[in-house]
Amino acid sequence: MAQYLVLIYESEAAYAEGGQEAWSEITQAHVEFGEKFADAVVGGNALQPTMTATSIRANGTEVTDAPFAEAKEALGGYYLIEAVDLDAAIEVAKQVPARFGGVEVRPVMVFEP
C-alpha cells in the first residue's frame, strides 16, 4: 500500500467567526472520520493557528515569526493515510471534514536504499 498525506487547508477567520459551536461540530466530524476510516488512517494532527508559526529560510539565517506564506486558507492539519492507489486515496480524502476550505492529497515519496 502507498501512503498519502492529506493536507487540510481552511480559513482561520471562519473558525473565529463560527465560535465554539463550529469548533465542536468540526471536532465531532473528525472523530467520526477517524472511526470510519480507521483502517486507512496511519496518523494525523491538527496544527496551532498560523500566528504561532515560525518560518526559517535561507539555511537557517533568517527566522521570522510568521507562516512561510500568507494565504486566505491556511494549513490547519493533516492525515497520513494508506491506500492502494491515488484514486482510492482521493475517495478517502473527499470525506475529510473541511467545512471552511478544502484538502490537498500528495503521495509520500519513497526513497530506495
Jmol script that loads the backbone (N, CA, C; Angstrom):
load data "model"
ATOM      1  N   MET A   1       0.834  -1.192   0.000  1.00  0.00           N
ATOM      2  CA  MET A   1       0.000   0.000   0.000  1.00  0.00           C
ATOM      3  C   MET A   1       0.869   1.242   0.000  1.00  0.00           C
ATOM      4  N   ALA A   2       0.423   2.238  -0.706  1.00  0.00           N
ATOM      5  CA  ALA A   2       1.122   3.518  -0.758  1.00  0.00           C
ATOM      6  C   ALA A   2       0.587   4.434   0.341  1.00  0.00           C
ATOM      7  N   GLN A   3       1.407   5.414   0.713  1.00  0.00           N
ATOM      8  CA  GLN A   3       0.973   6.393   1.694  1.00  0.00           C
ATOM      9  C   GLN A   3       0.755   7.742   1.011  1.00  0.00           C
ATOM     10  N   TYR A   4      -0.232   8.467   1.529  1.00  0.00           N
ATOM     11  CA  TYR A   4      -0.601   9.777   1.003  1.00  0.00           C
ATOM     12  C   TYR A   4      -0.799  10.722   2.180  1.00  0.00           C
ATOM     13  N   LEU A   5      -0.342  11.951   2.006  1.00  0.00           N
ATOM     14  CA  LEU A   5      -0.575  12.979   3.008  1.00  0.00           C
ATOM     15  C   LEU A   5      -1.749  13.817   2.542  1.00  0.00           C
ATOM     16  N   VAL A   6      -2.742  13.925   3.387  1.00  0.00           N
ATOM     17  CA  VAL A   6      -3.913  14.744   3.094  1.00  0.00           C
ATOM     18  C   VAL A   6      -3.763  16.020   3.931  1.00  0.00           C
ATOM     19  N   LEU A   7      -3.494  17.120   3.253  1.00  0.00           N
ATOM     20  CA  LEU A   7      -3.281  18.406   3.909  1.00  0.00           C
ATOM     21  C   LEU A   7      -4.597  19.173   3.952  1.00  0.00           C
ATOM     22  N   ILE A   8      -4.967  19.643   5.118  1.00  0.00           N
ATOM     23  CA  ILE A   8      -6.250  20.320   5.309  1.00  0.00           C
ATOM     24  C   ILE A   8      -6.012  21.832   5.376  1.00  0.00           C
ATOM     25  N   TYR A   9      -6.551  22.533   4.394  1.00  0.00           N
ATOM     26  CA  TYR A   9      -6.431  23.992   4.326  1.00  0.00           C
ATOM     27  C   TYR A   9      -7.806  24.609   4.569  1.00  0.00           C
ATOM     28  N   GLU A  10      -7.880  25.496   5.562  1.00  0.00           N
ATOM     29  CA  GLU A  10      -9.153  26.143   5.865  1.00  0.00           C
ATOM     30  C   GLU A  10      -8.926  27.591   6.296  1.00  0.00           C
ATOM     31  N   SER A  11     -10.016  28.323   6.326  1.00  0.00           N
ATOM     32  CA  SER A  11      -9.996  29.720   6.748  1.00  0.00           C
ATOM     33  C   SER A  11     -10.011  29.803   8.270  1.00  0.00           C
ATOM     34  N   GLU A  12      -8.953  30.345   8.849  1.00  0.00           N
ATOM     35  CA  GLU A  12      -8.923  30.542  10.303  1.00  0.00           C
ATOM     36  C   GLU A  12      -9.963  31.578  10.730  1.00  0.00           C
ATOM     37  N   ALA A  13     -10.212  32.564   9.873  1.00  0.00           N
ATOM     38  CA  ALA A  13     -11.203  33.596  10.192  1.00  0.00           C
ATOM     39  C   ALA A  13     -12.600  32.982  10.318  1.00  0.00           C
ATOM     40  N   ALA A  14     -12.908  32.016   9.460  1.00  0.00           N
ATOM     41  CA  ALA A  14     -14.230  31.376   9.524  1.00  0.00           C
ATOM     42  C   ALA A  14     -14.417  30.640  10.846  1.00  0.00           C
ATOM     43  N   TYR A  15     -13.349  30.005  11.340  1.00  0.00           N
ATOM     44  CA  TYR A  15     -13.445  29.345  12.645  1.00  0.00           C
ATOM     45  C   TYR A  15     -13.662  30.372  13.749  1.00  0.00           C
ATOM     46  N   ALA A  16     -12.959  31.489  13.674  1.00  0.00           N
ATOM     47  CA  ALA A  16     -13.118  32.534  14.685  1.00  0.00           C
ATOM     48  C   ALA A  16     -14.541  33.075  14.684  1.00  0.00           C
ATOM     49  N   GLU A  17     -15.101  33.259  13.501  1.00  0.00           N
ATOM     50  CA  GLU A  17     -16.471  33.762  13.386  1.00  0.00           C
ATOM     51  C   GLU A  17     -17.496  32.726  13.828  1.00  0.00           C
ATOM     52  N   GLY A  18     -17.199  31.445  13.596  1.00  0.00           N
ATOM     53  CA  GLY A  18     -18.134  30.370  13.947  1.00  0.00           C
ATOM     54  C   GLY A  18     -18.173  30.054  15.427  1.00  0.00           C
ATOM     55  N   GLY A  19     -17.138  30.445  16.156  1.00  0.00           N
ATOM     56  CA  GLY A  19     -17.098  30.253  17.596  1.00  0.00           C
ATOM     57  C   GLY A  19     -17.015  28.797  18.018  1.00  0.00           C
ATOM     58  N   GLN A  20     -17.352  28.574  19.275  1.00  0.00           N
ATOM     59  CA  GLN A  20     -17.252  27.248  19.878  1.00  0.00           C
ATOM     60  C   GLN A  20     -18.168  26.235  19.196  1.00  0.00           C
ATOM     61  N   GLU A  21     -19.306  26.674  18.726  1.00  0.00           N
ATOM     62  CA  GLU A  21     -20.243  25.753  18.067  1.00  0.00           C
ATOM     63  C   GLU A  21     -19.619  25.140  16.806  1.00  0.00           C
ATOM     64  N   ALA A  22     -19.015  25.979  15.978  1.00  0.00           N
ATOM     65  CA  ALA A  22     -18.364  25.479  14.764  1.00  0.00           C
ATOM     66  C   ALA A  22     -17.214  24.552  15.123  1.00  0.00           C
ATOM     67  N   TRP A  23     -16.417  24.946  16.118  1.00  0.00           N
ATOM     68  CA  TRP A  23     -15.282  24.124  16.535  1.00  0.00           C
ATOM     69  C   TRP A  23     -15.757  22.752  17.035  1.00  0.00           C
ATOM     70  N   SER A  24     -16.808  22.727  17.823  1.00  0.00           N
ATOM     71  CA  SER A  24     -17.348  21.463  18.336  1.00  0.00           C
ATOM     72  C   SER A  24     -17.861  20.570  17.209  1.00  0.00           C
ATOM     73  N   GLU A  25     -18.554  21.177  16.251  1.00  0.00           N
ATOM     74  CA  GLU A  25     -19.083  20.405  15.123  1.00  0.00           C
ATOM     75  C   GLU A  25     -17.969  19.784  14.291  1.00  0.00           C
ATOM     76  N   ILE A  26     -16.940  20.549  13.987  1.00  0.00           N
ATOM     77  CA  ILE A  26     -15.854  20.028  13.157  1.00  0.00           C
ATOM     78  C   ILE A  26     -15.040  18.998  13.925  1.00  0.00           C
ATOM     79  N   THR A  27     -14.874  19.193  15.220  1.00  0.00           N
ATOM     80  CA  THR A  27     -14.165  18.200  16.032  1.00  0.00           C
ATOM     81  C   THR A  27     -14.903  16.867  16.001  1.00  0.00           C
ATOM     82  N   GLN A  28     -16.208  16.899  16.162  1.00  0.00           N
ATOM     83  CA  GLN A  28     -17.008  15.675  16.099  1.00  0.00           C
ATOM     84  C   GLN A  28     -16.923  15.043  14.712  1.00  0.00           C
ATOM     85  N   ALA A  29     -16.927  15.856  13.676  1.00  0.00           N
ATOM     86  CA  ALA A  29     -16.813  15.335  12.314  1.00  0.00           C
ATOM     87  C   ALA A  29     -15.479  14.619  12.110  1.00  0.00           C
ATOM     88  N   HIS A  30     -14.403  15.142  12.699  1.00  0.00           N
ATOM     89  CA  HIS A  30     -13.093  14.484  12.582  1.00  0.00           C
ATOM     90  C   HIS A  30     -13.065  13.174  13.379  1.00  0.00           C
ATOM     91  N   VAL A  31     -13.711  13.144  14.524  1.00  0.00           N
ATOM     92  CA  VAL A  31     -13.802  11.894  15.289  1.00  0.00           C
ATOM     93  C   VAL A  31     -14.514  10.831  14.453  1.00  0.00           C
ATOM     94  N   GLU A  32     -15.618  11.216  13.839  1.00  0.00           N
ATOM     95  CA  GLU A  32     -16.370  10.281  13.002  1.00  0.00           C
ATOM     96  C   GLU A  32     -15.568   9.840  11.783  1.00  0.00           C
ATOM     97  N   PHE A  33     -14.828  10.770  11.162  1.00  0.00           N
ATOM     98  CA  PHE A  33     -13.974  10.423  10.034  1.00  0.00           C
ATOM     99  C   PHE A  33     -12.935   9.387  10.469  1.00  0.00           C
ATOM    100  N   GLY A  34     -12.292   9.628  11.601  1.00  0.00           N
ATOM    101  CA  GLY A  34     -11.275   8.715  12.119  1.00  0.00           C
ATOM    102  C   GLY A  34     -11.814   7.325  12.387  1.00  0.00           C
ATOM    103  N   GLU A  35     -13.043   7.246  12.891  1.00  0.00           N
ATOM    104  CA  GLU A  35     -13.668   5.946  13.143  1.00  0.00           C
ATOM    105  C   GLU A  35     -14.011   5.243  11.834  1.00  0.00           C
ATOM    106  N   LYS A  36     -14.573   5.983  10.885  1.00  0.00           N
ATOM    107  CA  LYS A  36     -14.995   5.401   9.613  1.00  0.00           C
ATOM    108  C   LYS A  36     -13.808   4.892   8.803  1.00  0.00           C
ATOM    109  N   PHE A  37     -12.690   5.614   8.845  1.00  0.00           N
ATOM    110  CA  PHE A  37     -11.526   5.264   8.027  1.00  0.00           C
ATOM    111  C   PHE A  37     -10.343   4.807   8.881  1.00  0.00           C
ATOM    112  N   ALA A  38     -10.628   4.156  10.000  1.00  0.00           N
ATOM    113  CA  ALA A  38      -9.577   3.701  10.916  1.00  0.00           C
ATOM    114  C   ALA A  38      -8.558   2.803  10.227  1.00  0.00           C
ATOM    115  N   ASP A  39      -8.989   2.006   9.248  1.00  0.00           N
ATOM    116  CA  ASP A  39      -8.061   1.111   8.553  1.00  0.00           C
ATOM    117  C   ASP A  39      -7.112   1.871   7.623  1.00  0.00           C
ATOM    118  N   ALA A  40      -7.504   3.047   7.167  1.00  0.00           N
ATOM    119  CA  ALA A  40      -6.691   3.814   6.225  1.00  0.00           C
ATOM    120  C   ALA A  40      -5.813   4.855   6.915  1.00  0.00           C
ATOM    121  N   VAL A  41      -6.267   5.391   8.036  1.00  0.00           N
ATOM    122  CA  VAL A  41      -5.550   6.480   8.698  1.00  0.00           C
ATOM    123  C   VAL A  41      -4.373   5.922   9.495  1.00  0.00           C
ATOM    124  N   VAL A  42      -3.175   6.384   9.129  1.00  0.00           N
ATOM    125  CA  VAL A  42      -1.950   5.989   9.818  1.00  0.00           C
ATOM    126  C   VAL A  42      -1.638   6.986  10.932  1.00  0.00           C
ATOM    127  N   GLY A  43      -1.971   8.251  10.709  1.00  0.00           N
ATOM    128  CA  GLY A  43      -1.726   9.294  11.699  1.00  0.00           C
ATOM    129  C   GLY A  43      -2.308  10.606  11.248  1.00  0.00           C
ATOM    130  N   GLY A  44      -2.146  11.615  12.070  1.00  0.00           N
ATOM    131  CA  GLY A  44      -2.637  12.936  11.730  1.00  0.00           C
ATOM    132  C   GLY A  44      -2.675  13.816  12.960  1.00  0.00           C
ATOM    133  N   ASN A  45      -2.759  15.094  12.720  1.00  0.00           N
ATOM    134  CA  ASN A  45      -2.829  16.067  13.809  1.00  0.00           C
ATOM    135  C   ASN A  45      -3.428  17.364  13.310  1.00  0.00           C
ATOM    136  N   ALA A  46      -3.979  18.111  14.258  1.00  0.00           N
ATOM    137  CA  ALA A  46      -4.384  19.492  13.996  1.00  0.00           C
ATOM    138  C   ALA A  46      -3.190  20.372  14.348  1.00  0.00           C
ATOM    139  N   LEU A  47      -3.082  21.510  13.703  1.00  0.00           N
ATOM    140  CA  LEU A  47      -1.987  22.437  13.955  1.00  0.00           C
ATOM    141  C   LEU A  47      -2.495  23.679  14.687  1.00  0.00           C
ATOM    142  N   GLN A  48      -1.626  24.281  15.469  1.00  0.00           N
ATOM    143  CA  GLN A  48      -1.951  25.540  16.125  1.00  0.00           C
ATOM    144  C   GLN A  48      -2.149  26.606  15.043  1.00  0.00           C
ATOM    145  N   PRO A  49      -2.833  27.709  15.343  1.00  0.00           N
ATOM    146  CA  PRO A  49      -3.075  28.776  14.350  1.00  0.00           C
ATOM    147  C   PRO A  49      -1.774  29.330  13.759  1.00  0.00           C
ATOM    148  N   THR A  50      -1.900  29.927  12.582  1.00  0.00           N
ATOM    149  CA  THR A  50      -0.718  30.456  11.889  1.00  0.00           C
ATOM    150  C   THR A  50       0.018  31.529  12.683  1.00  0.00           C
ATOM    151  N   MET A  51      -0.668  32.219  13.590  1.00  0.00           N
ATOM    152  CA  MET A  51       0.014  33.241  14.382  1.00  0.00           C
ATOM    153  C   MET A  51       1.076  32.636  15.286  1.00  0.00           C
ATOM    154  N   THR A  52       1.062  31.308  15.471  1.00  0.00           N
ATOM    155  CA  THR A  52       2.079  30.642  16.292  1.00  0.00           C
ATOM    156  C   THR A  52       3.250  30.138  15.455  1.00  0.00           C
ATOM    157  N   ALA A  53       3.166  30.304  14.137  1.00  0.00           N
ATOM    158  CA  ALA A  53       4.185  29.763  13.233  1.00  0.00           C
ATOM    159  C   ALA A  53       5.489  30.552  13.285  1.00  0.00           C
ATOM    160  N   THR A  54       6.569  29.835  13.072  1.00  0.00           N
ATOM    161  CA  THR A  54       7.889  30.433  12.899  1.00  0.00           C
ATOM    162  C   THR A  54       8.453  29.880  11.601  1.00  0.00           C
ATOM    163  N   SER A  55       8.887  30.739  10.712  1.00  0.00           N
ATOM    164  CA  SER A  55       9.459  30.318   9.433  1.00  0.00           C
ATOM    165  C   SER A  55      10.966  30.501   9.467  1.00  0.00           C
ATOM    166  N   ILE A  56      11.666  29.536   8.909  1.00  0.00           N
ATOM    167  CA  ILE A  56      13.118  29.588   8.839  1.00  0.00           C
ATOM    168  C   ILE A  56      13.498  29.474   7.369  1.00  0.00           C
ATOM    169  N   ARG A  57      14.253  30.429   6.880  1.00  0.00           N
ATOM    170  CA  ARG A  57      14.638  30.474   5.470  1.00  0.00           C
ATOM    171  C   ARG A  57      16.155  30.579   5.328  1.00  0.00           C
ATOM    172  N   ALA A  58      16.583  30.417   4.114  1.00  0.00           N
ATOM    173  CA  ALA A  58      17.985  30.640   3.734  1.00  0.00           C
ATOM    174  C   ALA A  58      18.957  29.889   4.647  1.00  0.00           C
ATOM    175  N   ASN A  59      18.762  28.571   4.726  1.00  0.00           N
ATOM    176  CA  ASN A  59      19.674  27.725   5.510  1.00  0.00           C
ATOM    177  C   ASN A  59      19.816  28.173   6.958  1.00  0.00           C
ATOM    178  N   GLY A  60      18.714  28.634   7.538  1.00  0.00           N
ATOM    179  CA  GLY A  60      18.701  28.997   8.943  1.00  0.00           C
ATOM    180  C   GLY A  60      19.184  30.389   9.271  1.00  0.00           C
ATOM    181  N   THR A  61      19.465  31.189   8.268  1.00  0.00           N
ATOM    182  CA  THR A  61      19.984  32.531   8.539  1.00  0.00           C
ATOM    183  C   THR A  61      18.874  33.557   8.748  1.00  0.00           C
ATOM    184  N   GLU A  62      17.640  33.221   8.390  1.00  0.00           N
ATOM    185  CA  GLU A  62      16.530  34.161   8.540  1.00  0.00           C
ATOM    186  C   GLU A  62      15.379  33.461   9.258  1.00  0.00           C
ATOM    187  N   VAL A  63      15.025  33.960  10.447  1.00  0.00           N
ATOM    188  CA  VAL A  63      13.944  33.398  11.246  1.00  0.00           C
ATOM    189  C   VAL A  63      12.879  34.472  11.405  1.00  0.00           C
ATOM    190  N   THR A  64      11.621  34.105  11.070  1.00  0.00           N
ATOM    191  CA  THR A  64      10.521  35.065  11.096  1.00  0.00           C
ATOM    192  C   THR A  64       9.358  34.490  11.893  1.00  0.00           C
ATOM    193  N   ASP A  65       8.760  35.315  12.761  1.00  0.00           N
ATOM    194  CA  ASP A  65       7.562  34.907  13.489  1.00  0.00           C
ATOM    195  C   ASP A  65       6.341  35.110  12.617  1.00  0.00           C
ATOM    196  N   ALA A  66       6.141  34.175  11.689  1.00  0.00           N
ATOM    197  CA  ALA A  66       5.012  34.235  10.759  1.00  0.00           C
ATOM    198  C   ALA A  66       5.019  32.959   9.936  1.00  0.00           C
ATOM    199  N   PRO A  67       3.889  32.636   9.324  1.00  0.00           N
ATOM    200  CA  PRO A  67       3.870  31.472   8.445  1.00  0.00           C
ATOM    201  C   PRO A  67       4.751  31.697   7.223  1.00  0.00           C
ATOM    202  N   PHE A  68       5.138  30.630   6.564  1.00  0.00           N
ATOM    203  CA  PHE A  68       6.006  30.709   5.396  1.00  0.00           C
ATOM    204  C   PHE A  68       5.361  31.544   4.299  1.00  0.00           C
ATOM    205  N   ALA A  69       4.058  31.378   4.109  1.00  0.00           N
ATOM    206  CA  ALA A  69       3.344  32.144   3.082  1.00  0.00           C
ATOM    207  C   ALA A  69       1.999  32.599   3.645  1.00  0.00           C
ATOM    208  N   GLU A  70       1.590  33.787   3.273  1.00  0.00           N
ATOM    209  CA  GLU A  70       0.281  34.296   3.670  1.00  0.00           C
ATOM    210  C   GLU A  70      -0.747  33.807   2.656  1.00  0.00           C
ATOM    211  N   ALA A  71      -1.873  33.321   3.144  1.00  0.00           N
ATOM    212  CA  ALA A  71      -2.908  32.810   2.251  1.00  0.00           C
ATOM    213  C   ALA A  71      -4.272  32.953   2.915  1.00  0.00           C
ATOM    214  N   LYS A  72      -5.297  32.951   2.106  1.00  0.00           N
ATOM    215  CA  LYS A  72      -6.658  33.032   2.621  1.00  0.00           C
ATOM    216  C   LYS A  72      -6.998  31.787   3.438  1.00  0.00           C
ATOM    217  N   GLU A  73      -6.520  30.641   2.942  1.00  0.00           N
ATOM    218  CA  GLU A  73      -6.719  29.386   3.658  1.00  0.00           C
ATOM    219  C   GLU A  73      -5.361  28.885   4.126  1.00  0.00           C
ATOM    220  N   ALA A  74      -5.277  28.499   5.396  1.00  0.00           N
ATOM    221  CA  ALA A  74      -4.007  28.093   5.986  1.00  0.00           C
ATOM    222  C   ALA A  74      -4.008  26.592   6.268  1.00  0.00           C
ATOM    223  N   LEU A  75      -2.818  26.013   6.280  1.00  0.00           N
ATOM    224  CA  LEU A  75      -2.668  24.611   6.648  1.00  0.00           C
ATOM    225  C   LEU A  75      -3.034  24.477   8.115  1.00  0.00           C
ATOM    226  N   GLY A  76      -4.085  23.721   8.378  1.00  0.00           N
ATOM    227  CA  GLY A  76      -4.578  23.588   9.749  1.00  0.00           C
ATOM    228  C   GLY A  76      -4.427  22.202  10.323  1.00  0.00           C
ATOM    229  N   GLY A  77      -4.061  21.241   9.479  1.00  0.00           N
ATOM    230  CA  GLY A  77      -3.889  19.883   9.971  1.00  0.00           C
ATOM    231  C   GLY A  77      -3.638  18.934   8.818  1.00  0.00           C
ATOM    232  N   TYR A  78      -3.489  17.670   9.151  1.00  0.00           N
ATOM    233  CA  TYR A  78      -3.189  16.672   8.127  1.00  0.00           C
ATOM    234  C   TYR A  78      -3.582  15.279   8.597  1.00  0.00           C
ATOM    235  N   TYR A  79      -3.748  14.406   7.649  1.00  0.00           N
ATOM    236  CA  TYR A  79      -3.876  12.969   7.888  1.00  0.00           C
ATOM    237  C   TYR A  79      -2.853  12.274   7.018  1.00  0.00           C
ATOM    238  N   LEU A  80      -2.222  11.249   7.538  1.00  0.00           N
ATOM    239  CA  LEU A  80      -1.393  10.350   6.758  1.00  0.00           C
ATOM    240  C   LEU A  80      -2.231   9.099   6.565  1.00  0.00           C
ATOM    241  N   ILE A  81      -2.507   8.759   5.298  1.00  0.00           N
ATOM    242  CA  ILE A  81      -3.362   7.608   5.029  1.00  0.00           C
ATOM    243  C   ILE A  81      -2.627   6.609   4.138  1.00  0.00           C
ATOM    244  N   GLU A  82      -3.102   5.375   4.160  1.00  0.00           N
ATOM    245  CA  GLU A  82      -2.621   4.344   3.256  1.00  0.00           C
ATOM    246  C   GLU A  82      -3.759   3.964   2.332  1.00  0.00           C
ATOM    247  N   ALA A  83      -3.432   3.788   1.052  1.00  0.00           N
ATOM    248  CA  ALA A  83      -4.429   3.417   0.055  1.00  0.00           C
ATOM    249  C   ALA A  83      -3.730   2.647  -1.065  1.00  0.00           C
ATOM    250  N   VAL A  84      -4.505   1.875  -1.796  1.00  0.00           N
ATOM    251  CA  VAL A  84      -3.913   1.066  -2.866  1.00  0.00           C
ATOM    252  C   VAL A  84      -3.412   1.927  -4.020  1.00  0.00           C
ATOM    253  N   ASP A  85      -4.035   3.079  -4.244  1.00  0.00           N
ATOM    254  CA  ASP A  85      -3.596   3.973  -5.312  1.00  0.00           C
ATOM    255  C   ASP A  85      -4.156   5.372  -5.066  1.00  0.00           C
ATOM    256  N   LEU A  86      -3.798   6.301  -5.930  1.00  0.00           N
ATOM    257  CA  LEU A  86      -4.232   7.687  -5.769  1.00  0.00           C
ATOM    258  C   LEU A  86      -5.750   7.813  -5.806  1.00  0.00           C
ATOM    259  N   ASP A  87      -6.409   7.073  -6.678  1.00  0.00           N
ATOM    260  CA  ASP A  87      -7.877   7.158  -6.754  1.00  0.00           C
ATOM    261  C   ASP A  87      -8.520   6.763  -5.435  1.00  0.00           C
ATOM    262  N   ALA A  88      -8.007   5.719  -4.799  1.00  0.00           N
ATOM    263  CA  ALA A  88      -8.549   5.289  -3.504  1.00  0.00           C
ATOM    264  C   ALA A  88      -8.252   6.330  -2.430  1.00  0.00           C
ATOM    265  N   ALA A  89      -7.074   6.932  -2.485  1.00  0.00           N
ATOM    266  CA  ALA A  89      -6.724   7.984  -1.526  1.00  0.00           C
ATOM    267  C   ALA A  89      -7.642   9.190  -1.684  1.00  0.00           C
ATOM    268  N   ILE A  90      -7.944   9.543  -2.907  1.00  0.00           N
ATOM    269  CA  ILE A  90      -8.845  10.666  -3.173  1.00  0.00           C
ATOM    270  C   ILE A  90     -10.234  10.384  -2.612  1.00  0.00           C
ATOM    271  N   GLU A  91     -10.701   9.159  -2.744  1.00  0.00           N
ATOM    272  CA  GLU A  91     -12.027   8.805  -2.214  1.00  0.00           C
ATOM    273  C   GLU A  91     -12.068   8.976  -0.700  1.00  0.00           C
ATOM    274  N   VAL A  92     -10.992   8.615  -0.009  1.00  0.00           N
ATOM    275  CA  VAL A  92     -10.918   8.834   1.438  1.00  0.00           C
ATOM    276  C   VAL A  92     -10.834  10.336   1.723  1.00  0.00           C
ATOM    277  N   ALA A  93      -9.969  11.028   1.003  1.00  0.00           N
ATOM    278  CA  ALA A  93      -9.755  12.461   1.233  1.00  0.00           C
ATOM    279  C   ALA A  93     -11.022  13.293   1.012  1.00  0.00           C
ATOM    280  N   LYS A  94     -11.876  12.845   0.121  1.00  0.00           N
ATOM    281  CA  LYS A  94     -13.143  13.560  -0.112  1.00  0.00           C
ATOM    282  C   LYS A  94     -14.007  13.601   1.141  1.00  0.00           C
ATOM    283  N   GLN A  95     -13.773  12.679   2.059  1.00  0.00           N
ATOM    284  CA  GLN A  95     -14.576  12.588   3.277  1.00  0.00           C
ATOM    285  C   GLN A  95     -13.978  13.363   4.453  1.00  0.00           C
ATOM    286  N   VAL A  96     -12.767  13.914   4.283  1.00  0.00           N
ATOM    287  CA  VAL A  96     -12.126  14.666   5.366  1.00  0.00           C
ATOM    288  C   VAL A  96     -12.937  15.934   5.625  1.00  0.00           C
ATOM    289  N   PRO A  97     -13.318  16.174   6.876  1.00  0.00           N
ATOM    290  CA  PRO A  97     -14.063  17.394   7.178  1.00  0.00           C
ATOM    291  C   PRO A  97     -13.216  18.631   6.907  1.00  0.00           C
ATOM    292  N   ALA A  98     -13.685  19.481   6.027  1.00  0.00           N
ATOM    293  CA  ALA A  98     -13.003  20.744   5.706  1.00  0.00           C
ATOM    294  C   ALA A  98     -14.069  21.777   5.389  1.00  0.00           C
ATOM    295  N   ARG A  99     -14.873  22.068   6.378  1.00  0.00           N
ATOM    296  CA  ARG A  99     -16.036  22.947   6.233  1.00  0.00           C
ATOM    297  C   ARG A  99     -15.695  24.329   5.697  1.00  0.00           C
ATOM    298  N   PHE A 100     -14.523  24.832   6.055  1.00  0.00           N
ATOM    299  CA  PHE A 100     -14.144  26.191   5.673  1.00  0.00           C
ATOM    300  C   PHE A 100     -12.986  26.223   4.679  1.00  0.00           C
ATOM    301  N   GLY A 101     -12.883  25.200   3.851  1.00  0.00           N
ATOM    302  CA  GLY A 101     -11.786  25.167   2.890  1.00  0.00           C
ATOM    303  C   GLY A 101     -11.786  23.880   2.090  1.00  0.00           C
ATOM    304  N   GLY A 102     -10.630  23.229   2.013  1.00  0.00           N
ATOM    305  CA  GLY A 102     -10.512  22.007   1.240  1.00  0.00           C
ATOM    306  C   GLY A 102      -9.261  21.250   1.628  1.00  0.00           C
ATOM    307  N   VAL A 103      -8.998  20.175   0.894  1.00  0.00           N
ATOM    308  CA  VAL A 103      -7.836  19.343   1.181  1.00  0.00           C
ATOM    309  C   VAL A 103      -6.977  19.171  -0.063  1.00  0.00           C
ATOM    310  N   GLU A 104      -5.730  18.845   0.167  1.00  0.00           N
ATOM    311  CA  GLU A 104      -4.781  18.529  -0.900  1.00  0.00           C
ATOM    312  C   GLU A 104      -4.243  17.138  -0.610  1.00  0.00           C
ATOM    313  N   VAL A 105      -4.180  16.284  -1.627  1.00  0.00           N
ATOM    314  CA  VAL A 105      -3.663  14.922  -1.479  1.00  0.00           C
ATOM    315  C   VAL A 105      -2.310  14.849  -2.172  1.00  0.00           C
ATOM    316  N   ARG A 106      -1.290  14.376  -1.437  1.00  0.00           N
ATOM    317  CA  ARG A 106       0.050  14.268  -2.015  1.00  0.00           C
ATOM    318  C   ARG A 106       0.636  12.905  -1.685  1.00  0.00           C
ATOM    319  N   PRO A 107       1.115  12.189  -2.706  1.00  0.00           N
ATOM    320  CA  PRO A 107       1.776  10.909  -2.442  1.00  0.00           C
ATOM    321  C   PRO A 107       3.063  11.133  -1.647  1.00  0.00           C
ATOM    322  N   VAL A 108       3.312  10.224  -0.718  1.00  0.00           N
ATOM    323  CA  VAL A 108       4.553  10.263   0.038  1.00  0.00           C
ATOM    324  C   VAL A 108       5.646   9.643  -0.827  1.00  0.00           C
ATOM    325  N   MET A 109       6.761  10.336  -0.960  1.00  0.00           N
ATOM    326  CA  MET A 109       7.875   9.854  -1.774  1.00  0.00           C
ATOM    327  C   MET A 109       8.640   8.780  -1.014  1.00  0.00           C
ATOM    328  N   VAL A 110       8.921   7.688  -1.688  1.00  0.00           N
ATOM    329  CA  VAL A 110       9.666   6.590  -1.082  1.00  0.00           C
ATOM    330  C   VAL A 110      11.055   6.559  -1.713  1.00  0.00           C
ATOM    331  N   PHE A 111      12.070   6.566  -0.864  1.00  0.00           N
ATOM    332  CA  PHE A 111      13.457   6.506  -1.334  1.00  0.00           C
ATOM    333  C   PHE A 111      13.978   5.089  -1.139  1.00  0.00           C
ATOM    334  N   GLU A 112      14.511   4.547  -2.188  1.00  0.00           N
ATOM    335  CA  GLU A 112      15.099   3.213  -2.113  1.00  0.00           C
ATOM    336  C   GLU A 112      16.520   3.321  -1.592  1.00  0.00           C
ATOM    337  N   PRO A 113      16.944   2.383  -0.727  1.00  0.00           N
ATOM    338  CA  PRO A 113      18.317   2.438  -0.192  1.00  0.00           C
ATOM    339  C   PRO A 113      19.366   2.167  -1.249  1.00  0.00           C
TER     340      PRO A 113
END
end "model"
wireframe off; spacefill off
backbone 0.3
color backbone group
